[in-house]
Amino acid sequence: MDRLEHMLSIQQALNDTIKDKRGLHGLDPMEWMQKYTLAMLSELAEMLDEVNFKWWKNKKPVDEQALKEELVDILHFFLSMCLAAGLDAEEMHRIYLRKNAENIARQEGRSDKPGYA
């Protein structure tokens, strides 16, 4: 089992535990997608607080450990969204490679999509 497969597996176990403990088994995958998206937005806002995005305030030293932990919190919800969509590590890798090649082609002007070259 590779690392991504392992993270998806333990995320599924955590999600199942939360659903059992809180009686949340009646929701369909797209309802979970909405909930995970909102939770991720909340974590993204917490991450922003760690990187001095408020230009109207005095800067503070960036707590790199706190920043990393917020990024991992975001990853938890991203993995949950992947699971809700039925996306496994193999398919994610395959789609990522295709989209990455497409993005490179766009940056190199080899795309029919306007606005890149």
Phi and psi restraints in degrees (range 20) as a CNS / XPLOR table:
assign (resid 1 and name C) (resid 2 and name N)
       (resid 2 and name CA) (resid 2 and name C) 1.0 -81.8 20.0 2
assign (resid 2 and name N) (resid 2 and name CA)
       (resid 2 and name C) (resid 3 and name N) 1.0 176.6 20.0 2
assign (resid 2 and name C) (resid 3 and name N)
       (resid 3 and name CA) (resid 3 and name C) 1.0 -64.5 20.0 2
assign (resid 3 and name N) (resid 3 and name CA)
       (resid 3 and name C) (resid 4 and name N) 1.0 -42.4 20.0 2
assign (resid 3 and name C) (resid 4 and name N)
       (resid 4 and name CA) (resid 4 and name C) 1.0 -64.5 20.0 2
assign (resid 4 and name N) (resid 4 and name CA)
       (resid 4 and name C) (resid 5 and name N) 1.0 -44.0 20.0 2
assign (resid 4 and name C) (resid 5 and name N)
       (resid 5 and name CA) (resid 5 and name C) 1.0 -59.0 20.0 2
assign (resid 5 and name N) (resid 5 and name CA)
       (resid 5 and name C) (resid 6 and name N) 1.0 -41.0 20.0 2
assign (resid 5 and name C) (resid 6 and name N)
       (resid 6 and name CA) (resid 6 and name C) 1.0 -63.7 20.0 2
assign (resid 6 and name N) (resid 6 and name CA)
       (resid 6 and name C) (resid 7 and name N) 1.0 -45.1 20.0 2
assign (resid 6 and name C) (resid 7 and name N)
       (resid 7 and name CA) (resid 7 and name C) 1.0 -62.9 20.0 2
assign (resid 7 and name N) (resid 7 and name CA)
       (resid 7 and name C) (resid 8 and name N) 1.0 -41.6 20.0 2
assign (resid 7 and name C) (resid 8 and name N)
       (resid 8 and name CA) (resid 8 and name C) 1.0 -62.8 20.0 2
assign (resid 8 and name N) (resid 8 and name CA)
       (resid 8 and name C) (resid 9 and name N) 1.0 -39.9 20.0 2
assign (resid 8 and name C) (resid 9 and name N)
       (resid 9 and name CA) (resid 9 and name C) 1.0 -64.5 20.0 2
assign (resid 9 and name N) (resid 9 and name CA)
       (resid 9 and name C) (resid 10 and name N) 1.0 -47.3 20.0 2
assign (resid 9 and name C) (resid 10 and name N)
       (resid 10 and name CA) (resid 10 and name C) 1.0 -74.2 20.0 2
assign (resid 10 and name N) (resid 10 and name CA)
       (resid 10 and name C) (resid 11 and name N) 1.0 -26.4 20.0 2
assign (resid 10 and name C) (resid 11 and name N)
       (resid 11 and name CA) (resid 11 and name C) 1.0 -67.5 20.0 2
assign (resid 11 and name N) (resid 11 and name CA)
       (resid 11 and name C) (resid 12 and name N) 1.0 -41.4 20.0 2
assign (resid 11 and name C) (resid 12 and name N)
       (resid 12 and name CA) (resid 12 and name C) 1.0 -60.7 20.0 2
assign (resid 12 and name N) (resid 12 and name CA)
       (resid 12 and name C) (resid 13 and name N) 1.0 -41.2 20.0 2
assign (resid 12 and name C) (resid 13 and name N)
       (resid 13 and name CA) (resid 13 and name C) 1.0 -62.9 20.0 2
assign (resid 13 and name N) (resid 13 and name CA)
       (resid 13 and name C) (resid 14 and name N) 1.0 -42.6 20.0 2
assign (resid 13 and name C) (resid 14 and name N)
       (resid 14 and name CA) (resid 14 and name C) 1.0 -63.6 20.0 2
assign (resid 14 and name N) (resid 14 and name CA)
       (resid 14 and name C) (resid 15 and name N) 1.0 -45.6 20.0 2
assign (resid 14 and name C) (resid 15 and name N)
       (resid 15 and name CA) (resid 15 and name C) 1.0 -59.0 20.0 2
assign (resid 15 and name N) (resid 15 and name CA)
       (resid 15 and name C) (resid 16 and name N) 1.0 -43.5 20.0 2
assign (resid 15 and name C) (resid 16 and name N)
       (resid 16 and name CA) (resid 16 and name C) 1.0 -62.6 20.0 2
assign (resid 16 and name N) (resid 16 and name CA)
       (resid 16 and name C) (resid 17 and name N) 1.0 -41.4 20.0 2
assign (resid 16 and name C) (resid 17 and name N)
       (resid 17 and name CA) (resid 17 and name C) 1.0 -61.6 20.0 2
assign (resid 17 and name N) (resid 17 and name CA)
       (resid 17 and name C) (resid 18 and name N) 1.0 -45.2 20.0 2
assign (resid 17 and name C) (resid 18 and name N)
       (resid 18 and name CA) (resid 18 and name C) 1.0 -63.7 20.0 2
assign (resid 18 and name N) (resid 18 and name CA)
       (resid 18 and name C) (resid 19 and name N) 1.0 -43.2 20.0 2
assign (resid 18 and name C) (resid 19 and name N)
       (resid 19 and name CA) (resid 19 and name C) 1.0 -62.3 20.0 2
assign (resid 19 and name N) (resid 19 and name CA)
       (resid 19 and name C) (resid 20 and name N) 1.0 -42.7 20.0 2
assign (resid 19 and name C) (resid 20 and name N)
       (resid 20 and name CA) (resid 20 and name C) 1.0 -64.1 20.0 2
assign (resid 20 and name N) (resid 20 and name CA)
       (resid 20 and name C) (resid 21 and name N) 1.0 -49.9 20.0 2
assign (resid 20 and name C) (resid 21 and name N)
       (resid 21 and name CA) (resid 21 and name C) 1.0 -65.0 20.0 2
assign (resid 21 and name N) (resid 21 and name CA)
       (resid 21 and name C) (resid 22 and name N) 1.0 -34.1 20.0 2
assign (resid 21 and name C) (resid 22 and name N)
       (resid 22 and name CA) (resid 22 and name C) 1.0 -106.8 20.0 2
assign (resid 22 and name N) (resid 22 and name CA)
       (resid 22 and name C) (resid 23 and name N) 1.0 5.5 20.0 2
assign (resid 22 and name C) (resid 23 and name N)
       (resid 23 and name CA) (resid 23 and name C) 1.0 61.6 20.0 2
assign (resid 23 and name N) (resid 23 and name CA)
       (resid 23 and name C) (resid 24 and name N) 1.0 48.3 20.0 2
assign (resid 23 and name C) (resid 24 and name N)
       (resid 24 and name CA) (resid 24 and name C) 1.0 -112.3 20.0 2
assign (resid 24 and name N) (resid 24 and name CA)
       (resid 24 and name C) (resid 25 and name N) 1.0 34.4 20.0 2
assign (resid 24 and name C) (resid 25 and name N)
       (resid 25 and name CA) (resid 25 and name C) 1.0 -83.5 20.0 2
assign (resid 25 and name N) (resid 25 and name CA)
       (resid 25 and name C) (resid 26 and name N) 1.0 -9.2 20.0 2
assign (resid 25 and name C) (resid 26 and name N)
       (resid 26 and name CA) (resid 26 and name C) 1.0 -84.9 20.0 2
assign (resid 26 and name N) (resid 26 and name CA)
       (resid 26 and name C) (resid 27 and name N) 1.0 -1.0 20.0 2
assign (resid 26 and name C) (resid 27 and name N)
       (resid 27 and name CA) (resid 27 and name C) 1.0 -86.5 20.0 2
assign (resid 27 and name N) (resid 27 and name CA)
       (resid 27 and name C) (resid 28 and name N) 1.0 142.2 20.0 2
assign (resid 27 and name C) (resid 28 and name N)
       (resid 28 and name CA) (resid 28 and name C) 1.0 -85.7 20.0 2
assign (resid 28 and name N) (resid 28 and name CA)
       (resid 28 and name C) (resid 29 and name N) 1.0 165.6 20.0 2
assign (resid 28 and name C) (resid 29 and name N)
       (resid 29 and name CA) (resid 29 and name C) 1.0 -55.9 20.0 2
assign (resid 29 and name N) (resid 29 and name CA)
       (resid 29 and name C) (resid 30 and name N) 1.0 -34.9 20.0 2
assign (resid 29 and name C) (resid 30 and name N)
       (resid 30 and name CA) (resid 30 and name C) 1.0 -75.0 20.0 2
assign (resid 30 and name N) (resid 30 and name CA)
       (resid 30 and name C) (resid 31 and name N) 1.0 -28.5 20.0 2
assign (resid 30 and name C) (resid 31 and name N)
       (resid 31 and name CA) (resid 31 and name C) 1.0 -65.8 20.0 2
assign (resid 31 and name N) (resid 31 and name CA)
       (resid 31 and name C) (resid 32 and name N) 1.0 -40.5 20.0 2
assign (resid 31 and name C) (resid 32 and name N)
       (resid 32 and name CA) (resid 32 and name C) 1.0 -64.4 20.0 2
assign (resid 32 and name N) (resid 32 and name CA)
       (resid 32 and name C) (resid 33 and name N) 1.0 -38.4 20.0 2
assign (resid 32 and name C) (resid 33 and name N)
       (resid 33 and name CA) (resid 33 and name C) 1.0 -58.4 20.0 2
assign (resid 33 and name N) (resid 33 and name CA)
       (resid 33 and name C) (resid 34 and name N) 1.0 -43.3 20.0 2
assign (resid 33 and name C) (resid 34 and name N)
       (resid 34 and name CA) (resid 34 and name C) 1.0 -62.9 20.0 2
assign (resid 34 and name N) (resid 34 and name CA)
       (resid 34 and name C) (resid 35 and name N) 1.0 -45.9 20.0 2
assign (resid 34 and name C) (resid 35 and name N)
       (resid 35 and name CA) (resid 35 and name C) 1.0 -63.5 20.0 2
assign (resid 35 and name N) (resid 35 and name CA)
       (resid 35 and name C) (resid 36 and name N) 1.0 -44.2 20.0 2
assign (resid 35 and name C) (resid 36 and name N)
       (resid 36 and name CA) (resid 36 and name C) 1.0 -65.4 20.0 2
assign (resid 36 and name N) (resid 36 and name CA)
       (resid 36 and name C) (resid 37 and name N) 1.0 -35.8 20.0 2
assign (resid 36 and name C) (resid 37 and name N)
       (resid 37 and name CA) (resid 37 and name C) 1.0 -64.8 20.0 2
assign (resid 37 and name N) (resid 37 and name CA)
       (resid 37 and name C) (resid 38 and name N) 1.0 -45.6 20.0 2
assign (resid 37 and name C) (resid 38 and name N)
       (resid 38 and name CA) (resid 38 and name C) 1.0 -62.9 20.0 2
assign (resid 38 and name N) (resid 38 and name CA)
       (resid 38 and name C) (resid 39 and name N) 1.0 -41.3 20.0 2
assign (resid 38 and name C) (resid 39 and name N)
       (resid 39 and name CA) (resid 39 and name C) 1.0 -63.8 20.0 2
assign (resid 39 and name N) (resid 39 and name CA)
       (resid 39 and name C) (resid 40 and name N) 1.0 -39.9 20.0 2
assign (resid 39 and name C) (resid 40 and name N)
       (resid 40 and name CA) (resid 40 and name C) 1.0 -65.2 20.0 2
assign (resid 40 and name N) (resid 40 and name CA)
       (resid 40 and name C) (resid 41 and name N) 1.0 -40.3 20.0 2
assign (resid 40 and name C) (resid 41 and name N)
       (resid 41 and name CA) (resid 41 and name C) 1.0 -60.0 20.0 2
assign (resid 41 and name N) (resid 41 and name CA)
       (resid 41 and name C) (resid 42 and name N) 1.0 -39.5 20.0 2
assign (resid 41 and name C) (resid 42 and name N)
       (resid 42 and name CA) (resid 42 and name C) 1.0 -62.8 20.0 2
assign (resid 42 and name N) (resid 42 and name CA)
       (resid 42 and name C) (resid 43 and name N) 1.0 -43.5 20.0 2
assign (resid 42 and name C) (resid 43 and name N)
       (resid 43 and name CA) (resid 43 and name C) 1.0 -68.0 20.0 2
assign (resid 43 and name N) (resid 43 and name CA)
       (resid 43 and name C) (resid 44 and name N) 1.0 -35.4 20.0 2
assign (resid 43 and name C) (resid 44 and name N)
       (resid 44 and name CA) (resid 44 and name C) 1.0 -62.5 20.0 2
assign (resid 44 and name N) (resid 44 and name CA)
       (resid 44 and name C) (resid 45 and name N) 1.0 -39.4 20.0 2
assign (resid 44 and name C) (resid 45 and name N)
       (resid 45 and name CA) (resid 45 and name C) 1.0 -64.3 20.0 2
assign (resid 45 and name N) (resid 45 and name CA)
       (resid 45 and name C) (resid 46 and name N) 1.0 -39.9 20.0 2
assign (resid 45 and name C) (resid 46 and name N)
       (resid 46 and name CA) (resid 46 and name C) 1.0 -64.2 20.0 2
assign (resid 46 and name N) (resid 46 and name CA)
       (resid 46 and name C) (resid 47 and name N) 1.0 -38.6 20.0 2
assign (resid 46 and name C) (resid 47 and name N)
       (resid 47 and name CA) (resid 47 and name C) 1.0 -63.9 20.0 2
assign (resid 47 and name N) (resid 47 and name CA)
       (resid 47 and name C) (resid 48 and name N) 1.0 -41.8 20.0 2
assign (resid 47 and name C) (resid 48 and name N)
       (resid 48 and name CA) (resid 48 and name C) 1.0 -58.5 20.0 2
assign (resid 48 and name N) (resid 48 and name CA)
       (resid 48 and name C) (resid 49 and name N) 1.0 -37.3 20.0 2
assign (resid 48 and name C) (resid 49 and name N)
       (resid 49 and name CA) (resid 49 and name C) 1.0 -62.2 20.0 2
assign (resid 49 and name N) (resid 49 and name CA)
       (resid 49 and name C) (resid 50 and name N) 1.0 -24.2 20.0 2
assign (resid 49 and name C) (resid 50 and name N)
       (resid 50 and name CA) (resid 50 and name C) 1.0 -82.2 20.0 2
assign (resid 50 and name N) (resid 50 and name CA)
       (resid 50 and name C) (resid 51 and name N) 1.0 -13.2 20.0 2
assign (resid 50 and name C) (resid 51 and name N)
       (resid 51 and name CA) (resid 51 and name C) 1.0 -118.3 20.0 2
assign (resid 51 and name N) (resid 51 and name CA)
       (resid 51 and name C) (resid 52 and name N) 1.0 24.7 20.0 2
assign (resid 51 and name C) (resid 52 and name N)
       (resid 52 and name CA) (resid 52 and name C) 1.0 56.5 20.0 2
assign (resid 52 and name N) (resid 52 and name CA)
       (resid 52 and name C) (resid 53 and name N) 1.0 47.3 20.0 2
assign (resid 52 and name C) (resid 53 and name N)
       (resid 53 and name CA) (resid 53 and name C) 1.0 -76.4 20.0 2
assign (resid 53 and name N) (resid 53 and name CA)
       (resid 53 and name C) (resid 54 and name N) 1.0 -16.2 20.0 2
assign (resid 53 and name C) (resid 54 and name N)
       (resid 54 and name CA) (resid 54 and name C) 1.0 -80.7 20.0 2
assign (resid 54 and name N) (resid 54 and name CA)
       (resid 54 and name C) (resid 55 and name N) 1.0 94.5 20.0 2
assign (resid 54 and name C) (resid 55 and name N)
       (resid 55 and name CA) (resid 55 and name C) 1.0 -66.3 20.0 2
assign (resid 55 and name N) (resid 55 and name CA)
       (resid 55 and name C) (resid 56 and name N) 1.0 -16.1 20.0 2
assign (resid 55 and name C) (resid 56 and name N)
       (resid 56 and name CA) (resid 56 and name C) 1.0 -87.9 20.0 2
assign (resid 56 and name N) (resid 56 and name CA)
       (resid 56 and name C) (resid 57 and name N) 1.0 0.0 20.0 2
assign (resid 56 and name C) (resid 57 and name N)
       (resid 57 and name CA) (resid 57 and name C) 1.0 -117.7 20.0 2
assign (resid 57 and name N) (resid 57 and name CA)
       (resid 57 and name C) (resid 58 and name N) 1.0 159.6 20.0 2
assign (resid 57 and name C) (resid 58 and name N)
       (resid 58 and name CA) (resid 58 and name C) 1.0 -66.7 20.0 2
assign (resid 58 and name N) (resid 58 and name CA)
       (resid 58 and name C) (resid 59 and name N) 1.0 140.1 20.0 2
assign (resid 58 and name C) (resid 59 and name N)
       (resid 59 and name CA) (resid 59 and name C) 1.0 -70.3 20.0 2
assign (resid 59 and name N) (resid 59 and name CA)
       (resid 59 and name C) (resid 60 and name N) 1.0 148.5 20.0 2
assign (resid 59 and name C) (resid 60 and name N)
       (resid 60 and name CA) (resid 60 and name C) 1.0 -120.5 20.0 2
assign (resid 60 and name N) (resid 60 and name CA)
       (resid 60 and name C) (resid 61 and name N) 1.0 158.9 20.0 2
assign (resid 60 and name C) (resid 61 and name N)
       (resid 61 and name CA) (resid 61 and name C) 1.0 -60.8 20.0 2
assign (resid 61 and name N) (resid 61 and name CA)
       (resid 61 and name C) (resid 62 and name N) 1.0 139.4 20.0 2
assign (resid 61 and name C) (resid 62 and name N)
       (resid 62 and name CA) (resid 62 and name C) 1.0 -77.8 20.0 2
assign (resid 62 and name N) (resid 62 and name CA)
       (resid 62 and name C) (resid 63 and name N) 1.0 126.2 20.0 2
assign (resid 62 and name C) (resid 63 and name N)
       (resid 63 and name CA) (resid 63 and name C) 1.0 -85.5 20.0 2
assign (resid 63 and name N) (resid 63 and name CA)
       (resid 63 and name C) (resid 64 and name N) 1.0 97.0 20.0 2
assign (resid 63 and name C) (resid 64 and name N)
       (resid 64 and name CA) (resid 64 and name C) 1.0 -62.6 20.0 2
assign (resid 64 and name N) (resid 64 and name CA)
       (resid 64 and name C) (resid 65 and name N) 1.0 -34.1 20.0 2
assign (resid 64 and name C) (resid 65 and name N)
       (resid 65 and name CA) (resid 65 and name C) 1.0 -67.0 20.0 2
assign (resid 65 and name N) (resid 65 and name CA)
       (resid 65 and name C) (resid 66 and name N) 1.0 -42.9 20.0 2
assign (resid 65 and name C) (resid 66 and name N)
       (resid 66 and name CA) (resid 66 and name C) 1.0 -63.4 20.0 2
assign (resid 66 and name N) (resid 66 and name CA)
       (resid 66 and name C) (resid 67 and name N) 1.0 -39.7 20.0 2
assign (resid 66 and name C) (resid 67 and name N)
       (resid 67 and name CA) (resid 67 and name C) 1.0 -60.1 20.0 2
assign (resid 67 and name N) (resid 67 and name CA)
       (resid 67 and name C) (resid 68 and name N) 1.0 -46.8 20.0 2
assign (resid 67 and name C) (resid 68 and name N)
       (resid 68 and name CA) (resid 68 and name C) 1.0 -62.0 20.0 2
assign (resid 68 and name N) (resid 68 and name CA)
       (resid 68 and name C) (resid 69 and name N) 1.0 -39.3 20.0 2
assign (resid 68 and name C) (resid 69 and name N)
       (resid 69 and name CA) (resid 69 and name C) 1.0 -66.5 20.0 2
assign (resid 69 and name N) (resid 69 and name CA)
       (resid 69 and name C) (resid 70 and name N) 1.0 -38.3 20.0 2
assign (resid 69 and name C) (resid 70 and name N)
       (resid 70 and name CA) (resid 70 and name C) 1.0 -64.3 20.0 2
assign (resid 70 and name N) (resid 70 and name CA)
       (resid 70 and name C) (resid 71 and name N) 1.0 -40.4 20.0 2
assign (resid 70 and name C) (resid 71 and name N)
       (resid 71 and name CA) (resid 71 and name C) 1.0 -61.6 20.0 2
assign (resid 71 and name N) (resid 71 and name CA)
       (resid 71 and name C) (resid 72 and name N) 1.0 -38.8 20.0 2
assign (resid 71 and name C) (resid 72 and name N)
       (resid 72 and name CA) (resid 72 and name C) 1.0 -70.3 20.0 2
assign (resid 72 and name N) (resid 72 and name CA)
       (resid 72 and name C) (resid 73 and name N) 1.0 -35.2 20.0 2
assign (resid 72 and name C) (resid 73 and name N)
       (resid 73 and name CA) (resid 73 and name C) 1.0 -59.8 20.0 2
assign (resid 73 and name N) (resid 73 and name CA)
       (resid 73 and name C) (resid 74 and name N) 1.0 -42.2 20.0 2
assign (resid 73 and name C) (resid 74 and name N)
       (resid 74 and name CA) (resid 74 and name C) 1.0 -61.3 20.0 2
assign (resid 74 and name N) (resid 74 and name CA)
       (resid 74 and name C) (resid 75 and name N) 1.0 -42.8 20.0 2
assign (resid 74 and name C) (resid 75 and name N)
       (resid 75 and name CA) (resid 75 and name C) 1.0 -60.5 20.0 2
assign (resid 75 and name N) (resid 75 and name CA)
       (resid 75 and name C) (resid 76 and name N) 1.0 -39.8 20.0 2
assign (resid 75 and name C) (resid 76 and name N)
       (resid 76 and name CA) (resid 76 and name C) 1.0 -53.5 20.0 2
assign (resid 76 and name N) (resid 76 and name CA)
       (resid 76 and name C) (resid 77 and name N) 1.0 -47.6 20.0 2
assign (resid 76 and name C) (resid 77 and name N)
       (resid 77 and name CA) (resid 77 and name C) 1.0 -74.0 20.0 2
assign (resid 77 and name N) (resid 77 and name CA)
       (resid 77 and name C) (resid 78 and name N) 1.0 -32.4 20.0 2
assign (resid 77 and name C) (resid 78 and name N)
       (resid 78 and name CA) (resid 78 and name C) 1.0 -63.0 20.0 2
assign (resid 78 and name N) (resid 78 and name CA)
       (resid 78 and name C) (resid 79 and name N) 1.0 -45.1 20.0 2
assign (resid 78 and name C) (resid 79 and name N)
       (resid 79 and name CA) (resid 79 and name C) 1.0 -61.5 20.0 2
assign (resid 79 and name N) (resid 79 and name CA)
       (resid 79 and name C) (resid 80 and name N) 1.0 -40.3 20.0 2
assign (resid 79 and name C) (resid 80 and name N)
       (resid 80 and name CA) (resid 80 and name C) 1.0 -62.3 20.0 2
assign (resid 80 and name N) (resid 80 and name CA)
       (resid 80 and name C) (resid 81 and name N) 1.0 -38.8 20.0 2
assign (resid 80 and name C) (resid 81 and name N)
       (resid 81 and name CA) (resid 81 and name C) 1.0 -65.0 20.0 2
assign (resid 81 and name N) (resid 81 and name CA)
       (resid 81 and name C) (resid 82 and name N) 1.0 -41.1 20.0 2
assign (resid 81 and name C) (resid 82 and name N)
       (resid 82 and name CA) (resid 82 and name C) 1.0 -61.0 20.0 2
assign (resid 82 and name N) (resid 82 and name CA)
       (resid 82 and name C) (resid 83 and name N) 1.0 -44.0 20.0 2
assign (resid 82 and name C) (resid 83 and name N)
       (resid 83 and name CA) (resid 83 and name C) 1.0 -63.2 20.0 2
assign (resid 83 and name N) (resid 83 and name CA)
       (resid 83 and name C) (resid 84 and name N) 1.0 -42.5 20.0 2
assign (resid 83 and name C) (resid 84 and name N)
       (resid 84 and name CA) (resid 84 and name C) 1.0 -63.0 20.0 2
assign (resid 84 and name N) (resid 84 and name CA)
       (resid 84 and name C) (resid 85 and name N) 1.0 -31.5 20.0 2
assign (resid 84 and name C) (resid 85 and name N)
       (resid 85 and name CA) (resid 85 and name C) 1.0 -84.1 20.0 2
assign (resid 85 and name N) (resid 85 and name CA)
       (resid 85 and name C) (resid 86 and name N) 1.0 -3.5 20.0 2
assign (resid 85 and name C) (resid 86 and name N)
       (resid 86 and name CA) (resid 86 and name C) 1.0 77.2 20.0 2
assign (resid 86 and name N) (resid 86 and name CA)
       (resid 86 and name C) (resid 87 and name N) 1.0 24.0 20.0 2
assign (resid 86 and name C) (resid 87 and name N)
       (resid 87 and name CA) (resid 87 and name C) 1.0 -94.1 20.0 2
assign (resid 87 and name N) (resid 87 and name CA)
       (resid 87 and name C) (resid 88 and name N) 1.0 117.4 20.0 2
assign (resid 87 and name C) (resid 88 and name N)
       (resid 88 and name CA) (resid 88 and name C) 1.0 -97.2 20.0 2
assign (resid 88 and name N) (resid 88 and name CA)
       (resid 88 and name C) (resid 89 and name N) 1.0 175.6 20.0 2
assign (resid 88 and name C) (resid 89 and name N)
       (resid 89 and name CA) (resid 89 and name C) 1.0 -61.4 20.0 2
assign (resid 89 and name N) (resid 89 and name CA)
       (resid 89 and name C) (resid 90 and name N) 1.0 -40.6 20.0 2
assign (resid 89 and name C) (resid 90 and name N)
       (resid 90 and name CA) (resid 90 and name C) 1.0 -65.1 20.0 2
assign (resid 90 and name N) (resid 90 and name CA)
       (resid 90 and name C) (resid 91 and name N) 1.0 -47.3 20.0 2
assign (resid 90 and name C) (resid 91 and name N)
       (resid 91 and name CA) (resid 91 and name C) 1.0 -66.5 20.0 2
assign (resid 91 and name N) (resid 91 and name CA)
       (resid 91 and name C) (resid 92 and name N) 1.0 -39.6 20.0 2
assign (resid 91 and name C) (resid 92 and name N)
       (resid 92 and name CA) (resid 92 and name C) 1.0 -59.1 20.0 2
assign (resid 92 and name N) (resid 92 and name CA)
       (resid 92 and name C) (resid 93 and name N) 1.0 -44.0 20.0 2
assign (resid 92 and name C) (resid 93 and name N)
       (resid 93 and name CA) (resid 93 and name C) 1.0 -63.2 20.0 2
assign (resid 93 and name N) (resid 93 and name CA)
       (resid 93 and name C) (resid 94 and name N) 1.0 -44.7 20.0 2
assign (resid 93 and name C) (resid 94 and name N)
       (resid 94 and name CA) (resid 94 and name C) 1.0 -62.3 20.0 2
assign (resid 94 and name N) (resid 94 and name CA)
       (resid 94 and name C) (resid 95 and name N) 1.0 -46.2 20.0 2
assign (resid 94 and name C) (resid 95 and name N)
       (resid 95 and name CA) (resid 95 and name C) 1.0 -67.1 20.0 2
assign (resid 95 and name N) (resid 95 and name CA)
       (resid 95 and name C) (resid 96 and name N) 1.0 -39.6 20.0 2
assign (resid 95 and name C) (resid 96 and name N)
       (resid 96 and name CA) (resid 96 and name C) 1.0 -59.5 20.0 2
assign (resid 96 and name N) (resid 96 and name CA)
       (resid 96 and name C) (resid 97 and name N) 1.0 -46.3 20.0 2
assign (resid 96 and name C) (resid 97 and name N)
       (resid 97 and name CA) (resid 97 and name C) 1.0 -60.8 20.0 2
assign (resid 97 and name N) (resid 97 and name CA)
       (resid 97 and name C) (resid 98 and name N) 1.0 -42.2 20.0 2
assign (resid 97 and name C) (resid 98 and name N)
       (resid 98 and name CA) (resid 98 and name C) 1.0 -65.0 20.0 2
assign (resid 98 and name N) (resid 98 and name CA)
       (resid 98 and name C) (resid 99 and name N) 1.0 -46.8 20.0 2
assign (resid 98 and name C) (resid 99 and name N)
       (resid 99 and name CA) (resid 99 and name C) 1.0 -67.2 20.0 2
assign (resid 99 and name N) (resid 99 and name CA)
       (resid 99 and name C) (resid 100 and name N) 1.0 -35.7 20.0 2
assign (resid 99 and name C) (resid 100 and name N)
       (resid 100 and name CA) (resid 100 and name C) 1.0 -64.7 20.0 2
assign (resid 100 and name N) (resid 100 and name CA)
       (resid 100 and name C) (resid 101 and name N) 1.0 -43.5 20.0 2
assign (resid 100 and name C) (resid 101 and name N)
       (resid 101 and name CA) (resid 101 and name C) 1.0 -62.6 20.0 2
assign (resid 101 and name N) (resid 101 and name CA)
       (resid 101 and name C) (resid 102 and name N) 1.0 -39.7 20.0 2
assign (resid 101 and name C) (resid 102 and name N)
       (resid 102 and name CA) (resid 102 and name C) 1.0 -63.6 20.0 2
assign (resid 102 and name N) (resid 102 and name CA)
       (resid 102 and name C) (resid 103 and name N) 1.0 -43.3 20.0 2
assign (resid 102 and name C) (resid 103 and name N)
       (resid 103 and name CA) (resid 103 and name C) 1.0 -65.1 20.0 2
assign (resid 103 and name N) (resid 103 and name CA)
       (resid 103 and name C) (resid 104 and name N) 1.0 -38.4 20.0 2
assign (resid 103 and name C) (resid 104 and name N)
       (resid 104 and name CA) (resid 104 and name C) 1.0 -64.3 20.0 2
assign (resid 104 and name N) (resid 104 and name CA)
       (resid 104 and name C) (resid 105 and name N) 1.0 -45.1 20.0 2
assign (resid 104 and name C) (resid 105 and name N)
       (resid 105 and name CA) (resid 105 and name C) 1.0 -59.3 20.0 2
assign (resid 105 and name N) (resid 105 and name CA)
       (resid 105 and name C) (resid 106 and name N) 1.0 -40.2 20.0 2
assign (resid 105 and name C) (resid 106 and name N)
       (resid 106 and name CA) (resid 106 and name C) 1.0 -62.2 20.0 2
assign (resid 106 and name N) (resid 106 and name CA)
       (resid 106 and name C) (resid 107 and name N) 1.0 -44.3 20.0 2
assign (resid 106 and name C) (resid 107 and name N)
       (resid 107 and name CA) (resid 107 and name C) 1.0 -67.3 20.0 2
assign (resid 107 and name N) (resid 107 and name CA)
       (resid 107 and name C) (resid 108 and name N) 1.0 -26.6 20.0 2
assign (resid 107 and name C) (resid 108 and name N)
       (resid 108 and name CA) (resid 108 and name C) 1.0 -91.9 20.0 2
assign (resid 108 and name N) (resid 108 and name CA)
       (resid 108 and name C) (resid 109 and name N) 1.0 6.1 20.0 2
assign (resid 108 and name C) (resid 109 and name N)
       (resid 109 and name CA) (resid 109 and name C) 1.0 76.6 20.0 2
assign (resid 109 and name N) (resid 109 and name CA)
       (resid 109 and name C) (resid 110 and name N) 1.0 18.7 20.0 2
assign (resid 109 and name C) (resid 110 and name N)
       (resid 110 and name CA) (resid 110 and name C) 1.0 -106.2 20.0 2
assign (resid 110 and name N) (resid 110 and name CA)
       (resid 110 and name C) (resid 111 and name N) 1.0 45.1 20.0 2
assign (resid 110 and name C) (resid 111 and name N)
       (resid 111 and name CA) (resid 111 and name C) 1.0 -135.7 20.0 2
assign (resid 111 and name N) (resid 111 and name CA)
       (resid 111 and name C) (resid 112 and name N) 1.0 147.0 20.0 2
assign (resid 111 and name C) (resid 112 and name N)
       (resid 112 and name CA) (resid 112 and name C) 1.0 -78.9 20.0 2
assign (resid 112 and name N) (resid 112 and name CA)
       (resid 112 and name C) (resid 113 and name N) 1.0 -14.0 20.0 2
assign (resid 112 and name C) (resid 113 and name N)
       (resid 113 and name CA) (resid 113 and name C) 1.0 -74.2 20.0 2
assign (resid 113 and name N) (resid 113 and name CA)
       (resid 113 and name C) (resid 114 and name N) 1.0 126.9 20.0 2
assign (resid 113 and name C) (resid 114 and name N)
       (resid 114 and name CA) (resid 114 and name C) 1.0 -73.5 20.0 2
assign (resid 114 and name N) (resid 114 and name CA)
       (resid 114 and name C) (resid 115 and name N) 1.0 155.8 20.0 2
assign (resid 114 and name C) (resid 115 and name N)
       (resid 115 and name CA) (resid 115 and name C) 1.0 98.0 20.0 2
assign (resid 115 and name N) (resid 115 and name CA)
       (resid 115 and name C) (resid 116 and name N) 1.0 7.7 20.0 2
assign (resid 115 and name C) (resid 116 and name N)
       (resid 116 and name CA) (resid 116 and name C) 1.0 -110.8 20.0 2
assign (resid 116 and name N) (resid 116 and name CA)
       (resid 116 and name C) (resid 117 and name N) 1.0 -31.8 20.0 2
